């Protein structure tokens, strides 16, 4: 699903991270090859928005698409994290 995060949210996420947030992963969020840089980070939710999805918290009152509920992951870890309950 495509989302539109605010510019402030994107800036805060990248300002706080240089590598994948998965424990032990040191994959950079920006890949450089032959002088060109590519953002390879993927945004993942800590708490999901829909009931029945992993890590849904009906009592969460914050902004689900705000920087306090998001983290940056590499392409290898994004889908597994999205699909797991913990």
N, C-alpha and C positions, 0 to 999 in steps of 0.2 A: 504494500500500500504506500503510495506516495504522500508525503506530508510536507507542509510548508512551515518550517521553523522560522522564528524571527531571526533577524540578523544578530541581535544581541545574544540570543541563545547560542547560535553558532559560534560567535566570538568567544563567549564564556567557555564553551566546551573545548575549543581548540586552545584557548589560553591556559587551561588547566591540564592539558594532556599532550604528550608528544608521542606516546605509543599506546598500543592496544591495552584496554583496561582489564582484560582477562588475566587472572593471577598467573605470573610466570612468563607471560608472553611479552616479548620485547619488540614486536613488529612495529616499525614506524608507521605513523598515520599518513605521512606524505612520502611517496616513492619518487626517487629521482633517477632518470635514465637519460644519458646523452644530453644533459643540460636542460631537460624538461621535467617539470614537477607535476605529479598527479596525486590528487587526494584519494587515498584508498580506504579511508575510515568509513565506517558505517555506524549510524546512530541507532542505539538500542534503548528501549524503555526498561527501567528498573521495575516499575509497576505497570502492568498492562491496563488498557482502558476498558476492555470488555469482559463481562462475567464469563467464566469458563476458560479464559485464556490463562496461561501460566503467570503467576505472581500478581493476579488481580487482587486489589485491596479496596473493597467497597467503602472503607472508612477513610481512605486517603482524600484529603481536602485540597491538596496543592495542585499546581498546574501540571497535568500529565505530560504536556509537551514542553515543559520548562526545563532549564538546566539542572535543577535539583532531582529530576526524575529520569535523566538521560545519561548515557555514557557512550564513549566511542570505542568501537571494537574493530579488529581487522576482519577481512572477509572470511577467514577460516573459523573464527569464533562467534560471529554474529548469529547465524542460524541456530547453532546448538544452544547458545544462551537464550535466544528467543523461545525456544521450544521446551526448556526445562523449568521446573517449578522453583528451583533454588538458585 
